[in-house]
Every structure is written in C-alpha cells, then in structure tokens.
Amino acid sequence: MPTETHLNSPKKIAVVTGGSRGIGRNIVVSLARRDVNSIFTYNANQVEAEKVIDLVAEAGKMAIALQLDTGQAATFDAFVRNVQAALGNLGATQFDYLVNNAGNNHRNMPFEKATEEELDSLYNVHFKGVFFLTQKLLPLLKDGGRIVNVSTARTRLISAGGAAYGSMKGAVEVLTKYMAKELGPRRIAVNVVAPGATETDFSGGIVRDNPVVNKRVAEGTLLGRAGVPDDVGLMIASLLSEDNRWINAERIEVTGGYVLP
C-alpha cells in the first residue's frame, strides 16, 4: 500500500522515480515548493521515503510513495495500476510531469573487465527501465505535459571505468530526442538533464564522503565546489515550469562548469 499525506488536491502532479534520496528527493521537495505534488518511487528504503513525505508536507503539499524497482520491467503494469490509484487519491486521473531519475549505484568498471551481469544491471535500470516505464505511463500523462530524463556529465567527460554506465546514459540522451520527436503531436516536451559530480550517497557517497575526491572535483569546477542536490533539483523543477515551456529535445548539463574543453 502507498504511504501518503492528506492535504488538498494538487494543481499539478509529478511522477518522479528514485525520489527517496539524493537528487530525486530534492526534485520532489523542490517541486512541492513550486506548488507541485508528487507520486514518487523508492526501491527498498521506506523509512527514507517517509522522510520525503514529511518534507513535502512541511511545504504544504502532498506526496505519495510507491515501491518500484525500475530494473524489473515485468512489474510495470502493476505499478501503473498503483499510479492510477494514487492519482485517484489526489483527485486526478492524469499527471503533468514525469522525471526518470532512478539509478543504481555503479562502480568504475574497466572496459576489459566489465561483466555481462554488471552491464545488464545498468541496462535494465538506466535504459530499458526508462524506455518501457515511460511507454507504460504515457496514457496517464497529460497532453502538453513534460518529461525529464536524468543522464550524467560522463557522456561528455570520458574517463576510464565509465564505459558501461556512460554508454547507458548516452543511450538515454539519444532516446530523449526520439521521444521528443514522437510525442510532439501531443505537445509533450522531453529534455535530458546531465548532472556532474554531486554530493549524494550515489556510488557509495564517493563525492560527498571522500575529501580527496571532493577536493579534486571542486578544483576542476569553475565555480569552485562539487555539486549538491539543490543544484540539480531546483534546476529540474524550474525546467518543468512554464518559465521553460519552449525548451524541448535539449541536453542540459548541470555541473557548475566542470572540466571545460
């Protein structure tokens, strides 16, 4: 059963995958502060999902948390039914925004040592999951709605060990353009946001918790520090707003100016 708060019906509704921690949590909270309520997913940690619901309630809005492993496409039909039920609890039948943010932690894998199992895990979450979950949710997304796919700066910044992860995100960036093309007749704008190194628990919290890595990132960033979740969540909330209604089929990098050519 979903966990929820009970407030007034929302003006706008977002569906955000991977919304219980890190950048996803900040997206949900940033949207709440812009008068948008959310249905967000968590993989396993319901306690963290409850904390997000409380933060949204503090902003005077409503959030519903649904469990989902975005790497398990066979569960998507059941998830869509859960979204329909959640929308009913929000007094709606459709939602306005979809943010494909969920990701699984990855480790640097040298190309010659990457295993099929590791590659499949990244593929299932970062590409196949985005492809088919979006497809399944399209009937519930309003005409004139918006989709944001979350990628990574590592599609531009090529470094050893990122072949598998970077390639999956590169596929998402290409997919974004095709989605924008095919969903244009419904006036649905589709963009991709590529964060840089950000202080979250992703990949074991290496940027947040390792001072050496954090310092190296800061030194390579024009604005002199590593990214924080607010940097990305606020940007995505803004991108989904009417202020940016004419942006479509674009890749937007959010890195503070990291390692420019």
Backbone bond lengths (Angstrom), bond angles and torsions (degrees), N, CA, C in turn:
res aa  C-N    CA-C-N  psi(-1)  N-CA   C-N-CA  omega(-1)  CA-C   N-CA-C  phi
1 M - - - 1.464 - - 1.519 110.23 -
2 P 1.341 117.98 141.39 1.452 119.93 178.37 1.516 111.15 -69.29
3 T 1.322 114.76 152.10 1.453 121.75 172.85 1.510 107.75 -100.82
4 E 1.344 117.93 137.05 1.455 118.86 -173.86 1.517 112.03 -149.39
5 T 1.340 114.55 162.88 1.448 120.39 167.74 1.520 106.95 -101.26
6 H 1.311 118.35 170.09 1.457 121.26 -178.36 1.524 108.81 -126.10
7 L 1.311 115.68 96.62 1.452 121.82 178.29 1.523 108.36 -129.90
8 N 1.286 117.31 -167.95 1.452 120.40 -178.74 1.522 111.74 -69.84
9 S 1.328 116.39 158.76 1.458 121.14 178.37 1.521 110.05 -62.69
10 P 1.331 117.53 143.55 1.460 120.51 -176.03 1.515 113.17 -80.50
11 K 1.327 115.47 157.64 1.446 120.21 170.51 1.526 110.06 -79.51
12 K 1.318 116.62 -40.68 1.455 122.43 178.43 1.523 108.32 -129.93
13 I 1.321 115.92 151.80 1.459 121.52 -179.46 1.515 109.40 -130.97
14 A 1.325 116.01 133.75 1.460 121.98 175.15 1.521 109.74 -115.76
15 V 1.324 115.73 146.95 1.459 122.36 167.64 1.526 106.66 -109.41
16 V 1.318 116.42 121.84 1.459 122.30 -175.88 1.523 108.87 -125.31
17 T 1.321 117.44 120.55 1.461 119.24 176.62 1.529 109.30 -86.48
18 G 1.330 114.95 148.06 1.461 119.22 -179.45 1.512 112.12 64.17
19 G 1.339 116.83 44.39 1.457 120.14 -173.35 1.515 115.65 -95.81
20 S 1.331 118.15 8.05 1.464 119.51 -174.65 1.520 113.85 -91.57
21 R 1.342 117.74 -9.35 1.455 119.01 -176.44 1.529 110.10 -154.02
22 G 1.332 115.00 165.96 1.454 121.36 171.61 1.512 114.59 54.92
23 I 1.316 114.96 -136.02 1.459 121.41 -178.34 1.527 110.87 -61.70
24 G 1.322 117.41 -40.61 1.462 120.10 -179.00 1.512 112.57 -60.47
25 R 1.336 116.40 -43.31 1.462 120.24 176.71 1.521 110.18 -58.55
26 N 1.317 116.69 -43.47 1.459 119.67 -178.09 1.521 111.40 -67.18
27 I 1.329 116.89 -34.21 1.467 119.74 176.89 1.524 109.86 -61.38
28 V 1.325 116.92 -48.09 1.464 121.28 -178.24 1.525 110.83 -60.51
29 V 1.328 117.18 -45.88 1.461 121.18 -178.59 1.527 110.82 -68.89
30 S 1.328 117.14 -41.02 1.468 120.31 178.75 1.523 111.23 -63.03
31 L 1.325 116.60 -38.09 1.463 119.93 176.94 1.528 110.74 -65.81
32 A 1.326 116.64 -39.91 1.471 119.77 178.74 1.517 110.51 -59.71
33 R 1.324 116.24 -38.96 1.465 119.93 -179.97 1.519 112.13 -70.80
34 R 1.338 116.08 -11.78 1.466 121.20 174.90 1.522 110.93 -106.19
35 D 1.328 116.66 21.53 1.467 122.87 174.57 1.525 112.84 71.99
36 V 1.341 116.49 29.11 1.467 121.77 177.87 1.526 108.65 -115.61
37 N 1.310 117.54 129.60 1.459 122.31 175.72 1.521 109.37 -96.43
38 S 1.320 115.96 158.66 1.467 119.35 -170.03 1.519 113.41 -133.32
39 I 1.309 114.10 148.99 1.456 124.05 160.70 1.522 104.35 -109.10
40 F 1.325 117.40 117.82 1.458 118.75 -176.37 1.524 110.29 -127.22
41 T 1.317 115.24 158.04 1.461 119.53 -177.38 1.523 110.98 -108.11
42 Y 1.318 113.52 153.41 1.465 121.74 169.28 1.524 106.54 -134.17
43 N 1.318 115.98 152.17 1.462 119.94 -177.49 1.523 110.94 -84.70
44 A 1.348 116.82 -55.81 1.463 119.78 -174.20 1.515 114.02 -137.50
45 N 1.331 118.39 -25.47 1.460 120.94 -169.74 1.528 110.86 -95.86
46 Q 1.324 115.72 89.46 1.457 120.16 -179.04 1.523 111.58 -68.55
47 V 1.331 117.27 -30.21 1.464 120.54 179.38 1.526 110.62 -60.22
48 E 1.335 116.77 -44.53 1.465 120.14 177.98 1.525 111.17 -66.32
49 A 1.324 116.69 -35.72 1.466 120.31 177.29 1.526 110.51 -62.27
50 E 1.334 116.42 -40.00 1.469 120.32 178.31 1.524 110.95 -61.93
51 K 1.322 116.59 -36.44 1.468 120.00 179.34 1.524 110.64 -64.47
52 V 1.331 116.78 -38.67 1.464 120.26 178.24 1.519 110.13 -64.56
53 I 1.312 116.81 -42.24 1.463 120.89 178.21 1.519 110.16 -58.21
54 D 1.329 117.28 -42.23 1.463 121.15 179.00 1.528 111.25 -64.00
55 L 1.338 117.11 -40.96 1.458 120.45 178.96 1.526 111.05 -64.13
56 V 1.318 116.49 -39.66 1.466 120.77 177.87 1.526 110.11 -65.48
57 A 1.329 116.59 -40.92 1.465 120.12 178.42 1.525 111.23 -62.18
58 E 1.332 116.58 -36.70 1.462 120.27 176.95 1.523 111.49 -62.03
59 A 1.328 116.01 -28.74 1.470 120.58 177.57 1.529 111.53 -85.39
60 G 1.337 116.51 2.79 1.455 120.22 176.46 1.509 114.59 82.35
61 K 1.315 117.67 17.85 1.453 121.18 -177.80 1.526 110.24 -122.09
62 M 1.309 116.28 -173.97 1.460 122.26 -174.80 1.522 110.30 -124.81
63 A 1.323 115.92 140.28 1.459 121.53 175.31 1.515 109.37 -134.73
64 I 1.318 116.12 144.74 1.462 122.88 175.58 1.520 107.33 -123.81
65 A 1.322 116.49 128.70 1.466 121.97 -179.06 1.518 110.03 -102.92
66 L 1.328 116.17 129.91 1.455 122.52 177.74 1.521 109.45 -123.47
67 Q 1.308 116.75 136.63 1.470 120.34 177.60 1.526 109.76 -75.35
68 L 1.338 116.04 135.87 1.465 120.90 176.81 1.507 109.94 -160.92
69 D 1.317 115.72 132.62 1.458 122.19 167.28 1.511 106.38 -100.01
70 T 1.336 117.47 107.16 1.466 120.25 -174.90 1.522 112.82 -70.44
71 G 1.319 117.51 -4.74 1.455 120.73 174.52 1.510 113.30 -88.19
72 Q 1.334 117.76 -0.26 1.466 122.59 -178.00 1.529 109.42 -114.20
73 A 1.317 116.60 83.48 1.465 120.92 -174.94 1.524 112.55 -62.44
74 A 1.316 117.49 -25.13 1.467 120.69 -179.47 1.527 111.74 -65.10
75 T 1.329 117.81 -18.00 1.473 121.13 -179.12 1.527 112.80 -92.43
76 F 1.323 117.90 -1.83 1.467 120.05 -171.30 1.528 113.26 -67.70
77 D 1.339 117.99 -34.75 1.466 119.16 179.45 1.525 110.35 -62.47
78 A 1.337 116.23 -43.40 1.468 119.88 177.99 1.518 110.36 -65.02
79 F 1.328 116.87 -38.22 1.464 120.20 178.69 1.523 111.27 -62.90
80 V 1.319 116.74 -42.19 1.463 119.62 178.96 1.525 110.62 -60.19
81 R 1.318 117.16 -38.68 1.467 119.68 176.47 1.526 110.70 -63.99
82 N 1.326 117.02 -37.68 1.459 120.39 176.51 1.527 111.52 -65.81
83 V 1.335 116.48 -37.23 1.463 120.15 176.26 1.523 110.26 -64.25
84 Q 1.332 116.85 -42.41 1.464 119.96 177.84 1.530 110.87 -58.59
85 A 1.336 116.44 -43.02 1.455 120.02 178.64 1.531 111.04 -64.92
86 A 1.332 116.54 -41.16 1.462 120.69 178.75 1.525 110.93 -63.64
87 L 1.320 116.11 -40.43 1.460 119.25 177.32 1.524 110.36 -61.07
88 G 1.315 116.25 -39.66 1.458 119.65 176.70 1.511 111.78 -59.31
89 N 1.334 116.65 -40.00 1.459 120.55 177.48 1.525 111.77 -65.57
90 L 1.320 115.66 -23.98 1.469 120.63 177.68 1.523 111.91 -92.40
91 G 1.324 116.76 2.69 1.456 120.36 179.42 1.507 113.52 75.35
92 A 1.339 117.31 29.44 1.467 121.48 -176.26 1.530 109.82 -137.43
93 T 1.314 115.26 166.79 1.465 121.40 174.52 1.525 111.87 -117.93
94 Q 1.340 117.14 -14.26 1.457 121.95 179.22 1.537 108.92 -139.26
95 F 1.339 114.96 165.07 1.459 119.66 176.77 1.523 109.93 -120.83
96 D 1.333 115.63 170.02 1.465 121.39 -170.61 1.528 113.88 -102.22
97 Y 1.338 116.63 -36.04 1.461 120.92 -171.87 1.524 110.40 -133.12
98 L 1.327 115.53 142.38 1.461 121.81 173.16 1.524 108.06 -124.20
99 V 1.330 115.99 127.03 1.457 121.43 175.80 1.529 108.03 -118.75
100 N 1.326 116.38 111.17 1.465 122.25 177.34 1.525 108.55 -87.97
101 N 1.328 114.79 90.40 1.457 120.77 -173.38 1.521 113.60 -110.63
102 A 1.327 118.27 -23.46 1.464 121.37 -171.09 1.529 111.34 -57.21
103 G 1.322 115.01 139.72 1.464 120.52 177.01 1.512 109.79 -149.26
104 N 1.320 116.45 157.98 1.459 119.38 173.91 1.518 108.97 -105.45
105 N 1.312 115.67 146.97 1.460 120.31 179.96 1.522 110.02 -58.47
106 H 1.290 115.60 138.47 1.459 119.91 179.25 1.521 108.96 -124.98
107 R 1.282 115.35 154.71 1.462 119.97 173.29 1.515 108.06 -115.26
108 N 1.304 115.71 156.44 1.451 118.86 175.89 1.517 109.10 -61.28
109 M 1.321 116.27 126.01 1.459 121.73 -178.49 1.522 109.26 -125.11
110 P 1.317 118.76 107.70 1.460 119.46 174.89 1.524 110.06 -53.66
111 F 1.305 116.68 138.39 1.462 121.14 -175.65 1.528 112.05 -51.27
112 E 1.326 116.61 -42.67 1.465 119.34 -174.76 1.525 113.03 -74.60
113 K 1.358 117.26 -10.10 1.456 119.71 -178.85 1.530 113.59 -114.29
114 A 1.313 117.90 -5.17 1.460 120.81 -179.42 1.522 110.37 -63.10
115 T 1.339 116.05 138.99 1.458 120.58 -177.91 1.521 110.77 -100.42
116 E 1.294 115.98 160.47 1.461 121.16 177.22 1.529 110.45 -61.57
117 E 1.313 117.15 -39.81 1.463 121.07 179.81 1.520 111.12 -61.65
118 E 1.327 117.62 -44.23 1.457 121.14 179.55 1.526 111.28 -65.62
119 L 1.317 116.75 -42.16 1.458 120.60 179.45 1.525 110.78 -64.61
120 D 1.337 116.72 -43.13 1.461 120.45 179.67 1.525 111.08 -62.20
121 S 1.336 116.98 -39.06 1.461 120.49 179.33 1.524 111.00 -61.23
122 L 1.318 116.92 -45.30 1.460 120.79 178.20 1.521 111.14 -66.39
123 Y 1.315 117.23 -41.66 1.467 121.84 179.69 1.526 110.72 -60.90
124 N 1.329 116.71 -46.51 1.457 120.53 -174.82 1.526 111.99 -62.98
125 V 1.321 117.15 -37.45 1.467 120.62 -177.95 1.521 111.70 -85.98
126 H 1.327 116.78 -49.38 1.465 120.32 -167.99 1.519 114.40 -86.26
127 F 1.320 118.16 -20.72 1.462 118.28 178.31 1.528 112.71 -123.26
128 K 1.329 116.50 -60.62 1.473 119.19 -178.50 1.518 110.95 -58.28
129 G 1.333 116.77 -42.45 1.456 119.82 179.54 1.509 112.66 -62.01
130 V 1.327 117.15 -44.71 1.465 121.64 178.27 1.529 110.27 -62.22
131 F 1.323 116.41 -43.95 1.467 122.06 -177.22 1.528 110.66 -60.79
132 F 1.323 116.86 -55.93 1.463 119.55 -171.37 1.533 113.37 -82.29
133 L 1.329 117.98 -29.74 1.456 117.69 176.42 1.525 110.33 -67.12
134 T 1.319 116.64 -42.56 1.464 119.53 176.36 1.522 110.53 -60.34
135 Q 1.320 116.18 -45.62 1.470 121.02 178.80 1.529 110.99 -56.04
136 K 1.338 116.70 -45.45 1.463 121.03 -177.25 1.529 112.08 -68.40
137 L 1.344 116.53 -31.57 1.458 120.40 -176.27 1.526 113.56 -86.48
138 L 1.315 117.79 -11.18 1.469 120.44 -174.56 1.528 114.12 -54.41
139 P 1.352 120.00 -39.65 1.471 117.88 178.71 1.523 113.94 -63.08
140 L 1.331 117.19 -20.94 1.462 120.91 -179.55 1.524 112.71 -94.53
141 L 1.332 117.44 -9.55 1.462 121.86 179.88 1.525 109.54 -87.48
142 K 1.314 116.42 129.31 1.455 120.45 -177.44 1.521 112.36 -65.54
143 D 1.324 116.91 146.51 1.455 120.47 166.67 1.532 107.76 -58.94
144 G 1.332 116.03 138.02 1.458 119.96 -175.51 1.514 112.98 83.05
145 G 1.334 117.26 6.84 1.457 121.09 178.28 1.515 112.09 -78.74
146 R 1.327 115.77 -172.61 1.457 120.15 -177.24 1.514 110.73 -140.42
147 I 1.326 114.70 147.17 1.463 122.14 177.03 1.525 108.32 -125.26
148 V 1.325 116.43 135.87 1.462 122.03 171.48 1.523 108.01 -123.52
149 N 1.315 116.44 123.38 1.456 122.62 172.39 1.525 108.25 -99.67
150 V 1.321 116.86 135.46 1.464 120.47 -178.52 1.528 109.17 -98.36
151 S 1.316 115.59 124.06 1.461 122.98 -179.39 1.526 108.78 -112.38
152 T 1.309 117.24 -139.84 1.462 122.50 -178.85 1.514 109.65 -157.69
153 A 1.328 115.67 151.56 1.460 120.31 174.31 1.524 111.44 -65.43
154 R 1.334 117.48 -14.21 1.464 120.18 -178.43 1.528 112.69 -71.72
155 T 1.311 118.85 -4.07 1.462 119.03 169.87 1.529 110.69 -77.58
156 R 1.331 115.92 -19.93 1.473 120.81 175.15 1.521 111.40 -100.91
157 L 1.316 116.02 -40.46 1.456 121.44 -176.07 1.527 108.92 -92.85
158 I 1.297 116.43 97.64 1.463 121.27 -175.21 1.527 109.78 -85.86
159 S 1.347 114.67 119.18 1.461 119.72 178.41 1.518 109.05 -137.62
160 A 1.307 115.99 155.54 1.455 121.16 -178.50 1.522 110.66 -58.63
161 G 1.315 115.91 138.57 1.447 121.75 177.18 1.508 115.06 94.91
162 G 1.330 117.41 -4.76 1.461 120.07 -176.03 1.509 114.66 -106.82
163 A 1.326 118.40 11.89 1.463 120.36 -173.16 1.525 112.35 -59.65
164 A 1.324 117.35 -46.39 1.466 120.16 -175.71 1.522 111.09 -69.99
165 Y 1.327 116.77 -53.07 1.466 121.47 -178.34 1.528 111.32 -63.51
166 G 1.323 116.79 -48.41 1.455 120.56 -178.76 1.521 112.37 -62.16
167 S 1.326 116.83 -36.51 1.467 120.36 179.84 1.516 111.47 -67.57
168 M 1.338 117.43 -39.28 1.460 119.91 177.65 1.528 110.83 -63.82
169 K 1.325 116.37 -41.92 1.460 119.77 178.35 1.525 111.27 -69.80
170 G 1.324 116.51 -33.47 1.461 118.97 174.72 1.523 111.22 -61.93
171 A 1.327 116.08 -38.37 1.462 120.28 176.94 1.524 110.85 -63.28
172 V 1.327 116.92 -38.92 1.465 120.75 178.27 1.521 110.42 -64.30
173 E 1.318 117.08 -36.92 1.466 119.74 179.74 1.534 111.17 -65.61
174 V 1.319 116.79 -39.17 1.466 119.68 175.64 1.528 110.03 -68.51
175 L 1.320 116.55 -43.79 1.463 120.84 178.28 1.521 111.12 -55.91
176 T 1.318 117.41 -38.70 1.462 121.53 -179.04 1.523 111.25 -56.66
177 K 1.318 116.89 -42.12 1.471 120.19 179.85 1.532 111.18 -66.41
178 Y 1.325 116.74 -39.64 1.465 119.44 177.82 1.519 111.40 -67.38
179 M 1.326 116.78 -38.82 1.456 119.92 177.35 1.527 110.35 -63.04
180 A 1.338 116.59 -43.31 1.462 119.88 178.74 1.530 110.69 -60.96
181 K 1.318 115.91 -40.24 1.463 120.82 179.94 1.532 111.09 -63.63
182 E 1.322 116.51 -48.71 1.461 120.04 -172.71 1.525 113.29 -80.92
183 L 1.319 117.16 -23.04 1.460 119.69 179.37 1.516 112.43 -96.08
184 G 1.332 116.57 -2.31 1.461 120.89 177.31 1.518 114.19 -53.10
185 P 1.344 119.02 -42.64 1.471 118.69 179.33 1.529 113.92 -59.56
186 R 1.326 116.65 -21.92 1.469 119.85 175.88 1.535 111.31 -93.59
187 R 1.328 116.99 6.10 1.463 123.05 -179.69 1.524 112.31 60.79
188 I 1.328 116.11 32.37 1.459 121.55 177.01 1.524 108.30 -95.84
189 A 1.321 116.80 118.86 1.465 122.24 178.35 1.527 108.92 -86.68
190 V 1.328 116.06 137.78 1.467 121.32 -178.73 1.521 109.13 -130.81
191 N 1.319 116.32 122.41 1.454 121.76 179.26 1.521 110.23 -131.24
192 V 1.329 115.52 164.30 1.454 120.64 176.99 1.522 108.63 -123.75
193 V 1.328 115.83 135.24 1.460 122.86 179.08 1.522 108.44 -112.48
194 A 1.337 116.00 130.33 1.462 121.91 -175.48 1.522 110.33 -116.03
195 P 1.335 117.89 94.73 1.474 119.56 178.05 1.523 111.42 -72.00
196 G 1.331 115.00 154.87 1.451 120.84 170.72 1.516 110.46 -93.92
197 A 1.317 116.40 -160.83 1.460 121.54 -179.82 1.528 109.29 -62.60
198 T 1.336 115.91 122.01 1.460 121.77 -172.66 1.518 110.28 -129.56
199 E 1.308 116.48 144.10 1.459 122.10 -176.98 1.534 111.00 -78.16
200 T 1.339 115.58 85.14 1.461 122.53 175.75 1.526 107.81 -134.36
201 D 1.352 116.13 -174.21 1.465 119.59 176.83 1.524 112.02 -86.58
202 F 1.347 117.60 4.86 1.456 120.78 -179.52 1.528 110.44 -62.04
203 S 1.323 115.83 140.95 1.469 122.12 -177.46 1.523 111.79 54.20
204 G 1.333 114.70 43.58 1.455 119.49 177.28 1.508 114.56 74.43
205 G 1.331 117.85 16.27 1.459 121.15 178.90 1.513 113.27 70.26
206 I 1.333 117.03 30.24 1.464 120.13 -171.53 1.524 112.99 -62.84
207 V 1.323 118.51 -36.46 1.466 120.23 179.43 1.528 110.36 -78.28
208 R 1.306 116.38 -39.85 1.474 120.84 -178.12 1.527 112.62 -71.25
209 D 1.338 116.49 -41.15 1.467 120.57 -167.18 1.524 115.16 -105.24
210 N 1.316 117.66 -11.43 1.462 120.52 -178.83 1.527 108.73 -104.22
211 P 1.341 118.47 106.08 1.471 120.61 -176.28 1.520 113.75 -59.20
212 V 1.330 116.95 -33.98 1.465 119.98 -178.99 1.524 110.11 -66.86
213 V 1.331 116.26 -45.70 1.468 120.52 179.14 1.528 109.95 -65.63
214 N 1.325 116.53 -43.87 1.463 120.18 -178.88 1.519 110.78 -60.28
215 K 1.318 116.90 -43.00 1.464 121.15 179.05 1.526 111.20 -64.00
216 R 1.332 116.87 -40.73 1.465 120.16 179.81 1.529 110.94 -64.66
217 V 1.325 116.33 -40.36 1.466 119.94 177.44 1.529 109.95 -64.27
218 A 1.327 116.75 -45.79 1.465 120.37 -179.24 1.524 111.39 -59.80
219 E 1.315 116.70 -41.34 1.466 120.70 -179.19 1.522 111.97 -67.52
220 G 1.318 117.49 -26.09 1.463 120.36 179.29 1.515 114.08 -91.79
221 T 1.341 117.27 1.72 1.462 122.50 -176.72 1.521 110.20 -108.35
222 L 1.314 116.93 129.97 1.458 120.62 -176.00 1.521 112.53 -58.72
223 L 1.331 117.60 -32.05 1.456 120.71 -179.47 1.524 112.85 -88.36
224 G 1.316 117.26 3.59 1.450 121.74 165.39 1.511 118.34 80.95
225 R 1.326 119.21 17.58 1.458 121.17 176.72 1.521 109.61 -156.12
226 A 1.333 115.76 166.46 1.463 120.68 171.79 1.527 109.37 -76.19
227 G 1.309 116.06 159.28 1.457 119.90 178.10 1.515 111.69 -72.48
228 V 1.336 115.96 156.51 1.460 122.92 173.44 1.528 107.27 -123.87
229 P 1.341 118.16 159.54 1.467 119.99 -176.76 1.522 114.45 -53.36
230 D 1.343 117.52 -36.30 1.467 120.71 178.00 1.525 112.41 -55.98
231 D 1.320 116.71 -35.31 1.467 120.54 -177.74 1.534 110.99 -60.76
232 V 1.307 115.90 -36.53 1.465 120.74 -175.79 1.521 111.49 -91.92
233 G 1.339 116.89 -44.83 1.453 120.20 -178.21 1.518 112.77 -61.08
234 L 1.327 116.43 -43.54 1.459 120.06 178.23 1.522 111.47 -63.94
235 M 1.337 116.11 -38.55 1.461 119.49 -179.40 1.524 110.65 -65.04
236 I 1.337 116.78 -43.42 1.467 119.56 -178.39 1.527 110.56 -67.85
237 A 1.333 117.27 -40.58 1.460 119.55 176.32 1.523 110.89 -59.29
238 S 1.319 116.31 -40.23 1.466 120.28 177.72 1.528 111.40 -66.80
239 L 1.326 115.60 -41.54 1.468 120.10 -179.48 1.525 111.32 -60.60
240 L 1.328 117.13 -34.85 1.457 120.90 -179.23 1.522 112.72 -77.36
241 S 1.320 117.45 -13.06 1.460 120.44 -175.78 1.521 111.43 -79.78
242 E 1.334 114.49 169.27 1.457 120.30 177.83 1.521 112.35 -63.33
243 D 1.341 117.24 -20.95 1.462 120.58 178.33 1.524 111.36 -58.25
244 N 1.326 117.24 -28.30 1.466 122.09 -175.41 1.526 112.30 -119.91
245 R 1.314 115.99 33.19 1.467 120.67 -174.42 1.527 113.60 -66.46
246 W 1.338 118.10 -18.62 1.464 120.78 -175.42 1.529 111.60 -99.76
247 I 1.305 117.52 6.87 1.467 121.07 175.41 1.519 108.33 -90.90
248 N 1.319 116.33 125.00 1.471 120.45 -175.93 1.519 109.78 -152.79
249 A 1.335 115.81 142.41 1.469 123.29 176.57 1.527 112.13 60.91
250 E 1.330 116.82 33.16 1.454 121.25 -176.94 1.532 111.06 -112.22
251 R 1.336 114.59 151.90 1.466 122.02 169.10 1.521 107.18 -104.18
252 I 1.332 116.84 121.37 1.455 121.83 -178.08 1.514 108.17 -117.25
253 E 1.326 116.59 118.38 1.461 121.29 -178.91 1.516 109.85 -92.65
254 V 1.339 116.95 135.72 1.457 122.93 -177.59 1.521 107.24 -123.13
255 T 1.326 116.23 87.37 1.468 120.72 -173.23 1.532 113.88 -132.45
256 G 1.324 118.42 -3.23 1.459 120.20 -173.67 1.518 112.96 71.45
257 G 1.342 116.41 13.32 1.462 120.67 -177.92 1.514 111.29 84.34
258 Y 1.335 116.09 65.46 1.466 119.94 -174.97 1.528 111.24 -98.56
259 V 1.298 116.18 125.98 1.465 124.72 175.33 1.527 111.10 45.91
260 L 1.311 115.15 66.40 1.454 118.37 177.03 1.529 110.70 -72.24
261 P 1.343 117.05 149.03 1.472 119.55 179.72 1.518 111.43 -60.89
